[in-house]
Amino acid sequence: MKISASVLRVTAGVAAVLTAFPAKSQTVSDYLERIAAVDDSGPMLNAVLAINPDAAKEEAAARKISGPLAGKPVLIKDNIEMAGPLATTAGSLALKDNVTGRDAPLVTRLRKAGVVILGKTNLSEWANIRSSSSSSGWSAVGGQTRNPHAIDRTPCGSSSGSGSAIAAGLAWAAIGTETDGFITCPASVNGIVGFKPTVGMVSRTHVVPISHSQDTAGPMTRSVADAALLMNALAGGDAADAATAEADKYKTDFTAGLTTASLKGVRLGVMRKAAGSHPALLALFDKALLDLKAAGAELVEIDFTAPPEMGRDEFTVLLYELREDLGAYLRSLPGPGLPRSLGDLIAFNKATPAELRWFGQDIFEQAETATDRATYEKARANSLRLAGPEGIDRLLQENRVAFLVAPTEGPAWPIDLVLGDHFVGVGAGNLAAIAGYPHLTVPMGAVEGLPIGLSFMGPKWKDAAVLAAGAAYERARTTAIPASGLKRWGE
């Protein structure tokens, strides 16, 4: 594992030139060569945390499996367990020895489909829930992940390594996880596709948790079709995860009809207020809307501003569930000498200078005192109501639209380990995150070479329909998309 916590000292002239990664490079050895060239050396993206030493053997075994995913090398975020010698660290030195010897059910599903687990990706430590002044993409285990489009800029978080790796051509696809923006933001700023499924469509068992109300895993890929293909493997019920009780009822062939999906006559709700005020971003969004209209969509302007209490109550929920859910996960770990509670983690961090070198753990400390269940239950009911029934559901019904569209996030901001992230407040994805509804981001262009995604959000369990809408836009898009792979350093 690469361990680095040095401040990035990158000048504008060091930014790498982007080019398409050769389509022929699909094997484990090809991707390992690529990782060595641009992740471990050269620009040193720090996207891949650890390589699966059995990847080549898995690739050989996958040749005996038929199906479109057989032999595809995929990276998984390092808060997802996999059997073998690799630890599941969530980026924390407290879990550097957390070798559980078990596959998360979602990994079991991928393996059954013939997917080759290439390795683990870096992430924002503890999925960006430790500190209010953190730098996305930094972990004590993996150091700072960089955005391959501009290596002095953020890859966003918390699925930072997954987003950066696919943009740089380090694997065929990756799996990220989301609580609120953790798949969609890194997908957007790295110029790739990211899909957050309906909460409960994909098992969360043996995935380091934040919130059982909002957590989910999902695909991060180069195309909507690839994301749908991965969803065919990922989706399904798990007896150990109550949220998935209805998953098999709603699971479908997510690739069916994708190549012919049309936006003709589809009414789309345009969330203009979620686009911010940056002139270049607004112009890009307007161009995407023109593409949607040219594809036959009917655009309906929606005047909506999320009530402040929705975000306030979401934070109350995350604090309470973090303490409860993470504590339960830690107590379930089979290895000796591991932390067993959030309190144990707080104590470990205080005793480990490398953990608190750049920012603290104020959110952890708030969560440790969030013990009032009545307050939590009231906050969950209210935030869910505002995001779901009175949020997405009401907006869809009252405006007679099928989906909501908005920019996913603004341009990637400069990495700042001293002052932390500088989110620009663009996007409306927190509605889908809190409600647990599907949210897809598809690249729509760039501002000064920095990618921007277009979000599609829809009703609960309508994952296939959201993917189809995104695929139709992907075909209709006329804006140039930044190349999604680094040249080898020095070429």
C-alpha positions, -999 to 999 in steps of 0.1 A, spaced: 0 0 0 11 35 -8 13 57 23 18 94 17 5 125 34 27 151 16 12 184 5 8 185 -33 31 210 -49 18 211 -84 22 240 -109 -1 246 -138 27 235 -162 28 200 -146 -8 192 -155 -8 161 -177 -20 159 -213 -51 138 -217 -58 112 -244 -80 82 -249 -69 50 -234 -65 24 -261 -96 2 -264 -74 -29 -269 -61 -26 -233 -86 -48 -215 -65 -75 -197 -52 -75 -162 -16 -72 -173 -25 -42 -195 -42 -24 -166 -13 -32 -142 11 -17 -167 -11 14 -169 -13 16 -131 24 14 -128 29 42 -154 4 68 -141 -7 59 -106 25 46 -90 48 69 -109 46 98 -134 18 120 -122 11 96 -93 -27 98 -91 -28 77 -60 -61 63 -71 -53 26 -66 -47 17 -30 -38 -20 -34 -36 -46 -62 -53 -80 -58 -24 -105 -60 -48 -131 -73 -61 -110 -102 -43 -129 -129 -55 -163 -116 -91 -149 -114 -87 -137 -150 -77 -172 -161 -107 -187 -142 -131 -162 -158 -124 -176 -192 -145 -205 -183 -175 -182 -175 -198 -170 -203 -214 -136 -202 -206 -100 -210 -188 -93 -178 -165 -123 -179 -129 -113 -176 -136 -76 -171 -111 -61 -146 -129 -40 -120 -116 -20 -90 -136 -17 -58 -136 11 -32 -116 2 -1 -147 3 22 -160 -29 5 -147 -63 18 -132 -89 -5 -118 -123 4 -80 -126 1 -50 -110 17 -61 -74 12 -73 -54 42 -105 -33 41 -93 -1 56 -118 27 47 -86 46 44 -78 45 81 -47 33 98 -70 19 125 -81 -8 100 -48 -14 82 -48 -50 95 -85 -56 88 -83 -87 66 -117 -102 70 -114 -131 46 -149 -126 33 -165 -112 2 -192 -86 5 -223 -101 -12 -220 -75 -40 -184 -88 -47 -198 -124 -47 -223 -113 -73 -195 -97 -94 -173 -128 -92 -202 -150 -102 -206 -129 -133 -170 -134 -142 -157 -100 -131 -120 -99 -121 -114 -79 -89 -83 -60 -99 -78 -43 -65 -89 -16 -41 -92 21 -47 -83 50 -24 -111 70 -9 -118 100 13 -110 85 47 -141 71 64 -161 82 33 -156 118 41 -175 117 74 -147 123 99 -141 161 96 -159 192 83 -127 205 69 -113 174 51 -98 173 16 -117 149 -6 -96 120 -18 -72 120 12 -67 90 35 -40 82 60 -35 49 42 -35 61 6 -25 98 7 -41 123 -17 -58 111 -48 -56 135 -78 -79 143 -107 -63 130 -139 -78 160 -159 -58 184 -137 -37 168 -111 -37 198 -88 -75 196 -85 -99 175 -65 -112 141 -75 -141 148 -52 -152 122 -27 -156 99 -12 -153 75 -41 -123 95 -52 -100 67 -63 -128 50 -82 -136 81 -102 -99 90 -109 -90 55 -118 -117 51 -145 -110 85 -159 -73 76 -162 -80 41 -177 -67 21 -148 -96 -5 -150 -126 -13 -171 -149 0 -143 -150 6 -106 -175 2 -78 -181 32 -55 -204 39 -26 -226 68 -18 -243 83 12 -248 118 -4 -229 126 -35 -201 101 -29 -205 84 -63 -220 112 -84 -196 141 -74 -164 121 -82 -180 108 -114 -189 143 -125 -156 160 -118 -136 131 -133 -157 131 -165 -172 96 -162 -206 80 -156 -217 73 -120 -249 56 -109 -264 57 -74 -291 31 -73 -323 31 -52 -312 23 -17 -320 -14 -12 -313 -24 -48 -277 -34 -39 -266 -52 -7 -246 -32 19 -235 -62 39 -197 -62 47 -194 -26 34 -181 -1 60 -212 19 68 -222 55 75 -260 54 73 -284 25 67 -309 50 55 -288 64 27 -258 41 20 -256 22 -13 -229 9 -37 -230 16 -74 -210 15 -107 -186 41 -120 -179 36 -157 -171 51 -190 -206 47 -204 -242 43 -193 -243 9 -210 -214 -3 -188 -231 9 -157 -263 -9 -166 -243 -41 -173 -227 -39 -138 -261 -33 -123 -273 -66 -137 -247 -83 -115 -249 -60 -85 -287 -59 -80 -306 -84 -58 -318 -93 -24 -296 -101 6 -312 -117 37 -286 -99 59 -297 -65 46 -333 -57 53 -333 -28 29 -330 -52 0 -362 -71 8 -378 -58 -24 -347 -58 -46 -356 -90 -65 -390 -76 -73 -376 -46 -90 -344 -61 -104 -345 -63 -142 -322 -65 -172 -309 -30 -169 -294 -31 -204 -327 -41 -221 -337 -14 -246 -308 8 -237 -295 12 -273 -329 23 -286 -341 43 -256 -356 76 -267 -364 109 -250 -391 118 -276 -421 131 -257 -404 126 -223 -411 155 -200 -380 165 -180 -380 188 -150 -353 214 -153 -339 224 -119 -325 258 -129 -318 270 -94 -295 240 -88 -272 252 -116 -255 280 -97 -243 312 -112 -211 305 -130 -215 318 -166 -196 290 -183 -214 263 -164 -248 278 -172 -239 280 -208 -229 243 -207 -261 234 -190 -281 253 -216 -263 234 -244 -272 201 -227 -308 212 -225 -308 221 -262 -295 185 -269 -322 171 -248 -348 192 -266 -334 182 -300 -338 145 -289 -375 151 -285 -377 158 -247 -402 184 -234 -385 207 -209 -404 220 -179 -388 247 -158 -391 239 -121 -389 265 -94 -376 247 -63 -353 254 -35 -346 227 -9 -358 239 26 -329 244 50 -343 220 76 -339 191 51 -301 193 52 -301 200 89 -322 170 97 -301 148 73 -270 157 93 -287 147 125 -296 113 109 -261 108 97 -245 115 131 -268 91 149 -266 63 123 -228 67 120 -223 59 157 -248 30 156 -240 15 122 -203 19 123 -201 5 158 -221 -26 148 -198 -31 118 -166 -28 139 -180 -53 165 -186 -78 137 -150 -78 124 -133 -112 129 -97 -100 135 -81 -93 169 -69 -59 181 -93 -39 160 -114 -9 172 -149 -19 182 -167 14 185 -166 50 172 -151 59 206 -123 36 199 -116 53 166 -116 87 182 -91 75 207 -69 59 180 -69 90 160 -58 112 190 -29 88 196 -19 86 159 -4 119 146 -5 107 109 -43 106 112 -48 141 124 -19 157 104 -42 177 80 -76 179 97 -94 168 128 -124 146 136 -151 170 147 -179 150 130 -168 118 147 -169 137 180 -204 151 173 -216 116 163 -203 101 195 -226 123 215 -256 118 192 -275 94 214 -311 108 215 -331 83 195 -363 104 196 -345 134 181 -330 111 154 -364 95 145 -380 128 142 -352 141 120 -353 110 97 -390 113 92 -388 150 84 -358 148 61 -373 118 42 -406 136 39 -390 167 25 -368 149 0 -392 121 -10 -430 127 -8 -427 165 -7 -395 166 -28 -389 144 -58 -423 128 -57 -442 161 -56 -420 177 -82 -426 148 -106 -463 146 -101 -472 183 -100 -451 191 -131 -460 159 -149 -424 151 -156 -406 117 -157 -372 128 -144 -354 158 -129 -323 172 -145 -296 195 -132 -258 199 -133 -243 173 -109 -215 195 -95 -194 225 -104 -158 223 -118 -132 205 -97 -116 229 -72 -79 230 -62 -68 204 -37 -63 221 -4 -51 199 25 -47 230 47 -82 245 44 -101 216 30 -128 213 3 -144 242 -15 -177 229 -27 -195 254 -49 -231 244 -41 -241 232 -75 -265 203 -80 -296 188 -64 -285 153 -57 -291 155 -20 -328 151 -27 -321 116 -43 -296 108 -16 -319 115 14 -349 100 -3 -329 69 -14 -340 73 -50 -319 66 -82 -295 93 -94 -274 90 -126 -247 115 -137 -235 115 -174 -207 138 -187 -221 168 -205 -189 188 -212 -163 208 -195 -155 242 -181 -118 251 -190 -111 214 -194 -127 205 -161 -155 179 -166 -191 186 -156 -219 159 -153 -256 161 -160 -278 145 -134 -309 125 -140 -331 117 -109 -363 97 -108 -387 78 -86 -378 50 -62 -371 17 -79 -372 33 -114 -334 26 -118 -338 11 -153 -358 41 -165 -332 65 -152 -304 46 -169 -324 46 -202 -329 83 -201 -292 88 -195 -283 66 -223 -306 85 -247 -289 118 -237 -255 102 -241 -263 95 -277 -279 129 -283 -250 149 -267 -232 172 -291 -208 188 -266 -172 175 -267 -162 154 -237 -127 157 -223 -105 127 -231 -106 103 -202 -71 89 -199 -36 101 -192 -8 96 -216 21 78 -202 42 104 -183 67 120 -208 49 109 -240 
